[in-house]
Amino acid sequence: MTGPGLRRVVVAGGTGLVGRPMVQALLDLGAQVTVLTRNPVGAGLPTGAHAQGWEDLTALLDGTDAVINLAGEGIAEKRWSVARKAAIRDSRILATRRLVEAMKDCQRPPKTLVNASAVGYYGARGQAPMDEGAAAGAGFLADVCRVWEAEAMAASDIGVRVARIRIGVVLARDGGALPKMALPVRLYLGCKLGSGQQGLSWIHLNDLVAMFMEAARNPAWEGPFNGTAPEPVSNEVFTDLLARRLHRPLFPVPGAVTATAAKVMLGEMATSLLLQGAFLIPAHAQALGFGYQFPTAASALEDLL
């Protein structure tokens, strides 16, 4: 049985860590799913999903119930050169702009656009928890997210309901941040990064997929949503939970040493992704009654490791 209002769904960027399980979840609901990808032949999608290139978007989107936009180059896959930063920015902004422009040419525009964003929207913040009412921060990722969301919001001008999901650190068994974070701990090299007090706003992959699904089918989901769990933790607390789960010790390495090492290895990316952060609360999702399968970091790590 198809979910309410989800008969035809288009997913842009449906071949990545979040996209693949989301496509499967949509198929399980009985939806007809088309995935926009630059490589339709090699997409390797779940049985039942259709892969299509970025041509003829207006015809594809006309009459669609929902568009889920996850398109964008990976933020943490490569060191940030000038060219890499341009690719991160342009892949998100131009893809979203292209989708919205195609919607404007539709006789029957999609009912809903669920557009990815990121917690980088808030930039580096202090210890106080923040919800979606906080202003955008400063820095490269904040600038990208602010423009990215503005491009998506333009769809509201033609009556499309727009939900923007500001995705936190996605915890998954295979892929994403967790295997990289767990490796040094497994090798008895675990320690906090920098001061360890920077906020880590995370979410289990299953909960993130469920959040996107709910945003796609529930008309009450409109505006910005923090795609994070209700228990943000510090880097130090998360590392300690990780070590306990893996039954490994942590080493009391001075924060200045780990911060310097991270900057040497990763450059600007280390500061933005590892040494700074924010404690974000998913107030809007909670107000709408969204239920988390893994609300605490301990429960997420117990499931994934």
C-alpha positions as CSV (number, residue, x, y, z in Angstrom):
1,M,0.0,0.0,0.0
2,T,1.4,3.4,-1.0
3,G,1.9,6.1,1.7
4,P,-0.6,9.0,1.8
5,G,0.1,11.2,-1.2
6,L,3.2,9.3,-2.3
7,R,2.4,7.6,-5.5
8,R,5.1,9.2,-7.7
9,V,8.3,10.3,-6.1
10,V,11.5,11.7,-7.7
11,V,14.8,11.4,-5.7
12,A,17.7,13.5,-6.8
13,G,21.0,12.0,-5.5
14,G,19.4,8.7,-4.6
15,T,22.6,6.6,-4.9
16,G,24.4,7.6,-1.8
17,L,24.5,6.7,1.9
18,V,21.1,8.2,2.6
19,G,19.6,7.9,-0.9
20,R,19.7,4.2,-1.3
21,P,17.8,3.2,1.8
22,M,15.4,6.0,1.2
23,V,14.6,4.7,-2.3
24,Q,14.1,1.2,-0.8
25,A,11.7,2.7,1.8
26,L,9.7,4.5,-0.8
27,L,9.5,1.3,-2.9
28,D,8.3,-0.6,0.2
29,L,5.5,1.9,0.5
30,G,4.4,1.1,-3.1
31,A,5.6,4.4,-4.6
32,Q,6.8,4.7,-8.2
33,V,10.4,6.0,-7.7
34,T,12.6,7.7,-10.3
35,V,16.2,8.5,-9.3
36,L,18.0,11.4,-11.0
37,T,21.6,10.5,-11.4
38,R,24.5,11.5,-13.7
39,N,25.1,7.8,-14.4
40,P,21.8,6.0,-15.0
41,V,23.5,2.9,-16.4
42,G,25.7,2.3,-13.4
43,A,23.3,3.4,-10.7
44,G,22.7,0.0,-9.3
45,L,19.3,0.8,-7.8
46,P,17.0,-1.5,-5.8
47,T,14.7,-3.5,-8.0
48,G,11.7,-1.5,-9.0
49,A,13.4,2.0,-9.0
50,H,14.0,3.7,-12.3
51,A,17.2,5.7,-13.0
52,Q,17.1,8.7,-15.3
53,G,19.6,11.4,-16.2
54,W,18.9,15.1,-15.6
55,E,17.3,15.7,-19.0
56,D,13.6,16.4,-19.6
57,L,13.0,17.4,-16.0
58,T,9.8,19.2,-16.6
59,A,8.1,16.2,-18.1
60,L,9.4,14.0,-15.3
61,L,8.3,16.3,-12.4
62,D,4.9,17.3,-13.8
63,G,2.3,15.7,-11.6
64,T,4.8,14.2,-9.1
65,D,3.7,14.0,-5.5
66,A,7.1,14.7,-4.0
67,V,10.7,15.5,-4.9
68,I,13.4,14.6,-2.5
69,N,16.6,16.4,-3.3
70,L,19.9,14.9,-1.8
71,A,22.1,15.9,-4.7
72,G,25.6,17.2,-3.9
73,E,29.2,16.3,-3.8
74,G,30.4,14.7,-0.6
75,I,31.6,17.2,2.0
76,A,34.2,15.1,3.8
77,E,35.5,12.9,1.0
78,K,38.4,15.0,-0.1
79,R,40.6,17.8,1.3
80,W,39.1,21.2,0.5
81,S,41.0,22.9,-2.3
82,V,39.6,25.9,-4.1
83,A,38.2,23.6,-6.8
84,R,36.8,21.1,-4.3
85,K,34.9,23.9,-2.4
86,A,33.5,25.1,-5.7
87,A,32.3,21.6,-6.5
88,I,30.7,21.2,-3.1
89,R,28.9,24.6,-3.5
90,D,27.9,24.3,-7.1
91,S,26.7,20.7,-7.0
92,R,24.1,21.7,-4.4
93,I,23.0,25.1,-5.5
94,L,22.9,24.5,-9.2
95,A,21.1,21.1,-8.9
96,T,18.5,22.7,-6.6
97,R,18.1,25.6,-9.0
98,R,17.6,23.3,-11.9
99,L,14.9,21.3,-10.1
100,V,13.0,24.4,-9.1
101,E,13.2,26.0,-12.5
102,A,11.8,22.8,-14.0
103,M,9.0,22.8,-11.5
104,K,8.0,26.3,-12.6
105,D,7.5,25.0,-16.1
106,C,5.2,22.2,-15.0
107,Q,1.5,22.4,-15.6
108,R,1.0,20.5,-12.4
109,P,4.0,21.3,-10.2
110,P,5.1,18.7,-7.5
111,K,3.2,19.0,-4.3
112,T,6.2,18.8,-2.1
113,L,10.0,19.4,-2.2
114,V,12.0,17.9,0.6
115,N,15.4,19.5,0.2
116,A,18.6,18.4,2.1
117,S,20.6,21.0,3.9
118,A,23.2,20.5,6.7
119,V,23.9,21.5,10.2
120,G,26.8,23.5,8.8
121,Y,24.1,26.1,8.3
122,Y,24.7,27.2,12.0
123,G,28.5,27.4,11.8
124,A,30.6,27.1,15.0
125,R,28.5,27.7,18.1
126,G,29.0,27.5,21.8
127,Q,27.6,25.1,24.4
128,A,24.0,26.3,24.5
129,P,21.5,24.1,22.7
130,M,19.9,25.7,19.7
131,D,16.8,24.9,17.6
132,E,15.8,25.8,14.1
133,G,15.1,29.4,15.1
134,A,18.8,30.2,15.4
135,A,20.3,32.4,12.7
136,A,22.7,31.2,10.1
137,G,26.3,31.2,11.2
138,A,29.5,32.2,9.4
139,G,32.0,30.3,7.3
140,F,32.1,28.3,4.1
141,L,29.5,25.7,5.0
142,A,27.1,28.2,6.5
143,D,27.3,30.3,3.3
144,V,26.6,27.2,1.1
145,C,23.7,26.1,3.2
146,R,22.1,29.5,3.3
147,V,22.1,29.9,-0.5
148,W,21.2,26.2,-1.0
149,E,18.1,26.6,1.2
150,A,17.2,29.9,-0.6
151,E,17.2,28.1,-3.9
152,A,14.8,25.4,-2.6
153,M,12.5,28.0,-1.0
154,A,11.9,29.5,-4.4
155,A,9.6,26.6,-5.1
156,S,7.1,27.9,-2.6
157,D,6.4,30.8,-5.0
158,I,4.5,28.3,-7.2
159,G,2.7,26.6,-4.3
160,V,5.1,23.8,-3.6
161,R,5.4,22.9,0.0
162,V,9.1,23.0,0.9
163,A,10.7,21.2,3.9
164,R,14.4,21.7,4.5
165,I,16.2,19.0,6.5
166,R,19.5,20.2,8.0
167,I,21.3,16.9,8.3
168,G,23.7,16.2,11.1
169,V,26.5,13.7,11.3
170,V,24.9,10.5,9.9
171,L,25.7,7.3,11.8
172,A,25.6,4.2,9.7
173,R,27.1,0.7,9.9
174,D,28.6,0.9,6.4
175,G,29.8,4.3,5.2
176,G,29.6,7.8,6.5
177,A,31.4,9.1,9.5
178,L,31.1,6.3,12.0
179,P,33.6,3.7,10.5
180,K,36.2,6.5,10.3
181,M,35.6,7.6,13.8
182,A,35.7,4.0,15.1
183,L,38.9,3.0,13.4
184,P,41.4,4.8,15.6
185,V,39.5,3.6,18.7
186,R,39.6,0.0,17.5
187,L,43.4,0.4,17.0
188,Y,43.9,1.6,20.6
189,L,44.5,5.2,19.3
190,G,41.3,6.8,20.4
191,C,41.3,10.3,21.9
192,K,39.2,13.4,21.9
193,L,39.8,16.0,19.1
194,G,40.8,19.4,20.1
195,S,39.1,20.6,23.3
196,G,36.5,17.9,23.0
197,Q,33.8,20.3,24.0
198,Q,32.6,21.1,20.5
199,G,29.1,19.9,19.8
200,L,28.4,16.8,17.8
201,S,24.8,16.8,16.4
202,W,24.3,13.3,15.0
203,I,21.4,11.1,13.7
204,H,21.1,7.4,13.1
205,L,20.6,6.6,9.3
206,N,17.3,4.9,9.9
207,D,15.9,7.9,11.8
208,L,17.0,10.3,9.0
209,V,15.4,8.2,6.3
210,A,12.2,8.1,8.4
211,M,12.4,11.9,8.9
212,F,12.6,12.5,5.1
213,M,9.8,10.1,4.5
214,E,7.6,11.9,7.0
215,A,8.4,15.3,5.5
216,A,7.5,14.0,2.1
217,R,4.0,12.8,3.0
218,N,2.9,15.0,6.0
219,P,1.7,18.4,4.9
220,A,2.5,19.8,8.4
221,W,6.2,19.5,7.6
222,E,7.1,22.8,6.1
223,G,10.1,25.0,6.7
224,P,13.5,24.2,8.4
225,F,14.0,21.0,10.4
226,N,17.1,19.9,12.2
227,G,17.9,16.4,10.9
228,T,19.5,15.4,14.2
229,A,18.7,13.2,17.2
230,P,17.3,14.9,20.3
231,E,20.6,14.2,22.3
232,P,23.5,16.2,20.9
233,V,26.7,15.4,22.7
234,S,30.2,16.8,22.8
235,N,33.1,15.2,20.9
236,E,34.6,14.0,24.1
237,V,31.4,12.4,25.3
238,F,30.8,10.7,22.0
239,T,34.4,9.4,21.8
240,D,34.0,8.0,25.4
241,L,30.8,6.2,24.4
242,L,32.5,4.8,21.3
243,A,35.4,3.5,23.4
244,R,33.1,1.9,25.9
245,R,31.1,0.2,23.2
246,L,34.3,-1.1,21.5
247,H,35.9,-2.0,24.9
248,R,39.0,0.1,24.2
249,P,40.9,2.7,26.3
250,L,41.2,6.4,25.4
251,F,44.5,8.3,25.6
252,P,44.7,11.7,27.3
253,V,46.4,13.5,24.4
254,P,46.5,17.3,24.8
255,G,43.9,19.0,22.7
256,A,46.4,21.2,21.1
257,V,48.2,18.2,19.7
258,T,45.2,16.5,18.2
259,A,43.9,19.9,16.8
260,T,47.3,20.6,15.1
261,A,47.5,17.1,13.7
262,A,43.9,17.3,12.3
263,K,44.7,20.7,10.6
264,V,47.9,19.4,9.1
265,M,46.2,16.3,7.6
266,L,42.9,17.9,6.5
267,G,43.4,21.6,6.4
268,E,40.3,23.9,6.6
269,M,38.0,20.9,6.5
270,A,39.3,19.8,9.9
271,T,38.3,23.0,11.6
272,S,34.8,23.1,10.1
273,L,33.9,19.4,10.4
274,L,35.9,18.1,13.4
275,L,37.1,20.9,15.7
276,Q,33.9,23.1,15.7
277,G,30.3,22.3,16.1
278,A,26.9,23.1,17.7
279,F,24.4,21.4,20.0
280,L,21.3,21.3,17.9
281,I,17.8,20.2,19.0
282,P,15.2,19.0,16.5
283,A,12.5,21.1,18.0
284,H,10.3,21.3,14.9
285,A,10.3,17.5,14.3
286,Q,9.6,16.8,18.0
287,A,6.7,19.4,18.0
288,L,5.1,17.4,15.2
289,G,5.4,14.1,17.1
290,F,8.2,12.5,15.2
291,G,9.4,9.4,17.0
292,Y,13.0,8.4,17.1
293,Q,14.0,4.8,17.0
294,F,17.5,5.8,18.3
295,P,17.2,8.9,20.4
296,T,20.5,8.6,22.3
297,A,24.0,8.2,21.1
298,A,24.4,5.0,23.3
299,S,21.4,3.4,21.6
300,A,22.6,4.2,18.2
301,L,26.1,2.9,18.8
302,E,24.7,-0.3,20.4
303,D,22.8,-0.9,17.2
304,L,25.5,-0.1,14.7
305,L,28.6,-1.5,16.4
